[in-house]
Amino acid sequence: MIVVITPPYPVADEELIVNRLFENGLHLLHLRKLNAERDVYERFIQKIEPRFRERIIVHDYFDLVESYGLKGVHLKSHQADAFGDRDRYSHVSVSCHSFEEIYGLPFTPDYVFLSPVFDSISKQGYKSAFSRDMLKKGLAKTSVPIIALGGVKAENIATCRKAGFRGVALLGYLWENLSETLSRFEKIFPDEALSIAGFDQSSGAGVTADIKTFECCRVYGLGVASAVTFQNQNEYLGTKWMTPDEIIRQCEVLFREFTPAFVKIGLIESFDSLTRVVDYLTSALPRVKIIWDPILKASAGFQFHNGESLEAIQEVLKKIYLLTPNRNELEILFGKDIEIQHIQDICRRLHTNILWKGGHNTEALASDRLITGETIHTFSVARGSHGKHGTGCVLSSAITSYLTLGYSLPEACRLGQHYVSGFIRSNDTNLGLHNRVHAEAIPADLYRIPLQYITDHKEGVSIPEQVEAVCKGGCRWVQLRVKDASREEFIRIGYAVKEICKRYGALFLVNDHVDIALELNADGVHLGKKDMNPLEARKILGYSKIIGGTCNTFDDVAERYRQQVDYIGLGPFRFTSTKKQLSPILGLEGYRQIMDACRQTGICLPVHAIGGIREDDIRPVLDTGVTGIALSSLLKNNDNIADKTKQVLSQLKLIQLKNG
């Protein structure tokens, strides 16, 4: 786990540098400014791209976590004693300077900084108080993940890993020469993850697919063969099994140089073999967490082993951190009674976690359920149009990757599902393609699309017909709003509208309904003031989707900005009959005041004026500083929707050109 801590005092272009670090694989940033006022923290956060803010941990002003959707908070050891909000934050970490401080913590944090492990780079004269023997003994005695801090640089990171640290925190080494910060970060050898799985000649599944996934997720992939299979993406002919001794021998050689924190196990000959391998792993790597993808039947139909009773295998399950079965595998392992409550009882009793994969279920969405002894999380994505060989392997190895990088189990499962969704959509064959995971961005420059069409009912002209007409007239942004329709009707219309938008290269957004946007795999969703919090919608849809928000005041805009929306729908300009619950009318002066306030506070977002806009309003509305307009009645009520759209769009582009 690689953690970066900001310089204690502001430095030139540090926000720009941090954004580049995030783009190049940084997953955890600690924001720490010595004796800084709250506005210093807030200005820093505002300059970080919204898609990266969920990776930031703050050392002060903890209310910023909720305001900006940050990852969590970091405490000094003395603060932990009086900290009563552990359950309020998804991440809490602590700084300690001795193992005695760690042993005395009143709760188990996500990880602990232990410092200084080496002589400090950023603090002259701050010497390490730890010998290698002291570190080795102390790390062996604690189950809390420990991050090495102080004097950490490229040359001693391998030493930290071999000593048993869960990760390293970089400060002075990265920031002592700003021109080299990014290059130094990129040269750091990534954390490793291990796959124990079968060898598949097609590389669609098994150990080779796992290693592809690891490295696309920016984790170094290690592989141990549990079998050689005779297969391709369409048929399975047989297996040559490795014995447990042969599997263990491969691991022994690896563990002379590597100490992976997470190990994924896939295809394995029997539960006896699984037990022997798991026992070895937990002995050789006492803090290892094992993810088992219980492959009991190949996608081509080949049956491996029939399973045993839960009583016979429960001892080995107690040593496994996460199982990732589908419905059929759950039935083989635990019998036909696989109600959620029954599975949760098993998790509670065995102290394990189960991700019930939803790809084989009959629901409209592909929904995976993470079941722990305490909670149940559901993650959903739109179903792919074409199946893939090896999706179970890819999912479990993606989850293993994200856990290795420092994400929590629910976050890792959510991100793993998004990874597999992209893998499934990569092409229309049975073999998926792996694309290196980059920070996802919205699929269009919203500043350059001045016209958004919002659908509405019109007698004699269906919504798909309206969309066909506006797209024919040049509109390239459609928001699907369907009033008083059942969910089934909304989705039926949505599929038709999506196909039209796809044909014309237009953005397709859904109004209000995050679940429908997910099912339709729309380009995004627009949320009203009483709809889902955009931060929650972001967790469901991911950062590749557009999320817009309705605003009526500058305070609304500031709140939406903190909630990481991609654009604002600002209105209403005047009274409109297409909106049932109308906010106060803004008029031109209202727009000017809000846009002036945005400029003064440094809020930069695309803003579309909305609500009762007529044709002669377009120029004065754009002169207030808004990016574009959203229209409904002005277009749909015209006899020739396409021609009116073309006329309005031409006017908009001319005004934009003159306004620069």
Secondary structure, DSSP 8 states (H G I E B T S, - for coil): -EEEE--SS--TTHHHHHHHHHHTT--EEEE--TT--HHHHHHHHHTS-GGGGGGEEESS-TTHHHHHT--EEEEEHHHHTT---GGG-S-EEEEESSHHHHHT-SS--S-EEE--SS--SSSTT------HHHHHHHHHH--S-EEE-SS--GGGHHHHHHHT-SEEEESHHHHSSGGGHHHHHHTS---EEEEEEEE-TTSSSHHHHHHHHHHHTT-EEEEEEEEEEEE-SS-EEEEEE--HHHHHHHHHHHTTT---SEEEE---S-HHHHHHHHHHHHHHSTT-EEEE----B-TTS-B------HHHHHHHHTT-SEE---HHHHHHHH-S---HHHHHHHHHHHT-EEEE--TTS-SSSEEEEEE-SS-EEEEEE---SS--TTHHHHHHHHHHHHHHHT--HHHHHHHHHHHHHHHHTT-SSSS-----------SS-GGG--EEEE---BTTB-HHHHHHHHHHTT--EEEE--TT--HHHHHHHHHHHHHHHHHHT-EEEEES-HHHHHHHT-SEEEE-TTS--HHHHHHHH-TTSEEEEEESSHHHHHHHHHTT-SEEEE--SS--TT-SS-----HHHHHHHHHHHHHHHT----EEEESS--GGGHHHHHTTT-SEEEESHHHHTSSSHHHHHHHHHHHHHHHHHHH-
